[in-house]
Amino acid sequence: MTDLKVAIAGAGGRMGAANLRTVLTTPGMVLVAAFDRPGSPAIGKDAGELAGLEPMGVTLGDDPAEALALADAVLDFTAPAASVALANLAASLGKTHIIGTTGCSAEDDAAIAAAGQAGARIVKAGNFSLGINLLLGLVKKAAAELPGFDIEILEMHHNRKVDAPSGTALMLGQAAADGRKVKLADKAVTVRDGHTGPREAGSIGFATLRGGNVIGDHKVILAGPSERIELGHIADNRALFAEGAARAALWAAGQKPGLYSMADVLGLS
Ligand code: NAD
C-alpha cells in the first residue's frame, strides 16, 4: 500500500507542531504540504524545523487549495471559520478532512456535516485521545445508572485557549445528557454568577478554569446525597491528540464520504 499523503493546516500552531512531529514519525503516512493563515509568522519556514526535527524540504505556505491538491488527507486544528472553508474544499476535491478545531457553532457543524454529504471523508472530534473516548462511555453509563445525582463538569486549560467550555467538556456533557435521554441544550448551565438560586434538578453544570500551560484536565463529578463519584482524565502531552488524528486519517482512507466521530474510528460507536 502507498503511504497516505498528508497536509497540515495551522502548522504554525501548538497542535500544528504536534501534528507535524507525528506525521513525520508515523509509518504509512508522508507529509506533502503544510500551511497556516496568510500573515502567520510561520509562513516560509521549513516544516521539519517547526516540528523541532531536521529540515525536510516542505515549506509552510498559506494556500489551502494548493496544499490539498497534493494531499489525500488534511489534519486541521485551527479555527471554526477556517475548518468550515476547508471542509467545503475537501468536499469539492473528495479528500479526507480530520477536524480537531473546537468552538464551532451549530451553523458551523451543519456546514461541516453538509460537506460530508457532498464528498469529503470527515472525522471531527472535540478530543482525539483514546482515554477521553473511553471516558465518554463511562460517563453515559454513570449518568443513566444514577438518575438522582447532580452532574458537574470541571475543565482546566492553558491561558491561551480561546473557547469555553472546552470541546471535550461539551462532549462529556453530551455523553451525560445521552445517558439521561435529555437534550444537553435544555440542561446545560455554563455560567453561574451572582444570586443564582438553588441548583435546578437534572441540570448539567460546567466550570471553566484557565491558567499556565495545562494541556487539558477534565473531571465529571456525579454528586449524590451522601457520596460523590469523580471520573477524570489528564492529558500530559499534545502528541496524544496528534496520534489520534493520524489514526483517524489512516482509518478514514478506507471509508465512504461522510461525517464520522472518533468513536467510529475506535469501533466504540
Ligand atoms: P494555536 O492558536 O496554537 O494554533 C492554531 C493555528 O491555526 C495557528 O497557527 C493559526 O494561525 C492557524 N490558523 C488560524 N486560521 C487559519 C486559517 N484560516 N488557515 C490556516 N491556519 C489557520 O491553537 P492550538 O492550541 O493548536 O489549538 C487549535 C485548535 O485545536 C483549538 O480549537 C483547540 O481547542 C483545538 N484542540 C483540539 C484537540 C482535539 O483533540 N480535538 C486537542 C487540542 C486542541
Boltz pocket constraint, residues with backbone or C-beta under 6 A from the ligand:
constraints:
  - pocket:
      binder: B
      contacts: [[A, 9], [A, 10], [A, 11], [A, 12], [A, 13], [A, 14], [A, 15], [A, 16], [A, 35], [A, 36], [A, 37], [A, 38], [A, 40], [A, 77], [A, 78], [A, 79], [A, 81], [A, 82], [A, 99], [A, 100], [A, 101], [A, 102], [A, 103], [A, 125], [A, 126], [A, 127], [A, 128], [A, 129], [A, 167], [A, 215], [A, 241]]
      max_distance: 6.0
